[in-house]
Amino acid sequence: MEWIITHIDETDSTNRWLKAISQRPSPITHHQTAIWADYQTAGRGCGTNTWESERGQNLLFSLLIHPVDLPANRQFHISMAISVAIVNTLSSHLIPANAPTRSLSPNPHHPSSLSIKWPNDIYVGDRKICGILIENQLQGSCIKDSIIGVGLNVNQLRFVSDAPNPVSLANLTGRLFDREQLLQQLLQAFDAEWADLEGVLSRYLPLLYRRTGFHRYRDALSEFSAELVTVEDDGHLVLRNIDGFDHRYAFKEVQFML
């Protein structure tokens, strides 16, 4: 993809900024666009969640793409592509170049392990380093526009909100990062995933948080132990309980017990 990249000092939300611009004639109406901000006054997570970010310390950005050839029933591929792209980018900074490949395995007890907590939170060990919020505009059975919002903890060292488990690149490595350079790397990684979208599920599944073994979950009925079976092409999570029965969940229908 060819990207139009814009940097702004402050906005309420980079997703809302892009949504407003995309609704009136402008160059971005027909191009892939990235907007990144030093600060968001109303940064959002999924649902009613907010995103804590110290001014000028983290990478807060949104992407506008036009995946008109992607059927609406495959919109989860967008989520998988950006999640895998972020893991691949972060791995180059967190995993030593000479480390064995198995260091990338999502072992939740290993402090340098990167994983994707379904559907698209990025974790290092049991700590959250990145959140993603995707908003799609459908046109018939296809996706007209997709806005991908990303909050990546980069240089912030201290978190003061009641979020239970935040961590940043600086916390993990003891050094500061060039946020613009990191954005360029993320865009290149996303381009690579998008170029092979048909195979993205096979790259997404091995990176899942709690990929193996039994762990604690909670749904609307109870708290229970289960193992992760798969994530379906449409994004549903399939868990198998200790009695061997599979249960299928949409987003927000099940909670990971941390």
Secondary structure, DSSP 8 states (H G I E B T S, - for coil): --EEEEEEEEES-HHHHHHHHHTSSSGGGGSEEEEEEEEETT-B-STT-B----TTTSEEEEEEE--TTSBGGGTHHHHHHHHHHHHHHHHHHHS-TTS-GGGGS--TTSTT-EEEETTTEEEETTEEEEEEEEEEEEETTEEEEEEEEEEE--S-----SS-SSB--HHHHHSS---HHHHHHHHHHHHHHHHHTGGGHHHHHGGGBTT-SSEEEEEESS-EEEEEEEEE-TTS-EEEEETTS-EEEE-TTSEEE--
